[in-house]
């Protein structure tokens, strides 16, 4: 499976951005889709995930501000980010889990989100 992410950019504190990620290629067995982020000097961390059935999980730091959604027929996952803060600045990575007998994980190329104060 290949992942193409888009939607990053520069925004002021309090602004909004929407990230999108499209899966293509070997898309059979796609289960959980999600977003992770990595800030400079820090480890990659979970932002939000969504199961094929729509069950969501969020990092405490983004609850109430970010919303993850997916379109199963189009194999896309999106992240609506509102009320952005400087601490949200990071490279955001799309992540897809496939279950095809074994569990495999694929990462997208990353998209930069910068929030200015």
C-alpha positions in Angstrom: 0.0 0.0 0.0 1.2 3.5 -0.8 0.1 6.6 1.3 0.0 10.1 0.0 -0.5 12.8 2.6 -1.4 16.5 2.0 -2.6 19.6 3.8 0.2 20.7 6.0 1.4 24.3 6.2 2.0 27.3 8.3 -0.8 28.8 10.5 -1.0 31.2 13.3 -2.0 30.1 16.8 -5.7 29.5 17.0 -5.9 28.7 13.3 -7.1 25.5 11.6 -5.6 23.0 9.1 -7.0 19.8 7.5 -4.7 16.9 6.7 -5.7 14.2 4.3 -4.1 10.9 3.4 -5.1 8.6 0.5 -4.1 4.9 0.4 -3.6 3.2 -3.0 -2.1 0.0 -4.3 -2.6 -3.1 -2.1 -5.6 -1.7 -0.1 -7.2 -5.0 0.9 -7.4 -5.7 4.6 -7.0 -2.0 5.6 -8.0 -1.8 9.3 -7.0 1.0 11.5 -5.9 4.3 10.0 -4.3 7.1 11.9 -2.0 10.1 12.3 1.2 10.4 14.3 3.5 13.3 14.7 7.1 14.0 15.5 8.5 17.3 16.7 12.2 18.2 16.5 14.1 16.3 19.2 11.2 14.3 20.3 9.9 10.8 19.6 7.0 10.1 17.2 3.7 10.1 19.1 0.2 9.1 18.4 -2.2 11.9 17.5 -5.4 10.0 16.6 -6.6 6.7 15.1 -9.8 5.5 13.7 -10.9 1.9 13.1 -12.7 0.6 10.1 -15.9 0.7 12.2 -15.3 4.3 13.2 -14.0 3.9 16.7 -11.6 6.8 17.5 -8.8 7.4 19.9 -7.0 10.7 20.6 -4.0 11.9 22.4 -5.0 13.8 25.5 -3.2 16.9 24.1 -5.5 17.1 21.1 -8.9 16.0 22.5 -11.6 18.6 21.7 -9.4 20.3 19.1 -8.7 17.6 16.5 -11.2 15.3 14.7 -10.2 12.2 12.7 -12.4 10.8 10.0 -12.2 8.3 7.2 -13.9 7.3 4.0 -13.7 3.5 3.7 -14.8 3.4 0.1 -12.2 5.9 -1.0 -9.5 4.6 1.5 -8.8 8.1 2.8 -8.3 9.4 6.3 -8.4 13.0 7.4 -7.5 15.0 10.4 -9.3 18.3 11.1 -7.1 20.4 13.4 -8.7 23.4 15.1 -7.4 25.9 17.7 -3.9 25.0 16.8 -1.1 25.7 19.3 2.7 26.2 18.8 3.2 22.8 20.5 1.3 21.2 17.7 4.2 22.0 15.4 5.6 18.8 14.0 5.9 16.5 11.0 2.6 14.6 10.8 2.6 11.1 9.5 -0.3 9.1 8.1 -0.4 5.4 9.2 -2.3 2.5 7.9 -2.6 -1.0 9.5 -3.5 -3.9 7.2 -4.6 -7.3 8.4 -4.0 -9.9 5.7 -3.2 -13.0 7.8 -0.5 -10.9 9.5 -0.6 -7.3 10.6 1.4 -4.9 8.6 1.9 -1.1 9.1 2.7 1.4 6.5 3.8 5.0 7.0 3.2 8.0 4.7 5.9 10.5 3.8 5.1 13.1 6.4 3.7 16.6 6.1 5.0 19.6 8.0 2.6 21.5 10.3 4.0 24.8 11.7 2.0 26.9 14.2 3.4 30.4 14.8 2.9 32.2 18.1 
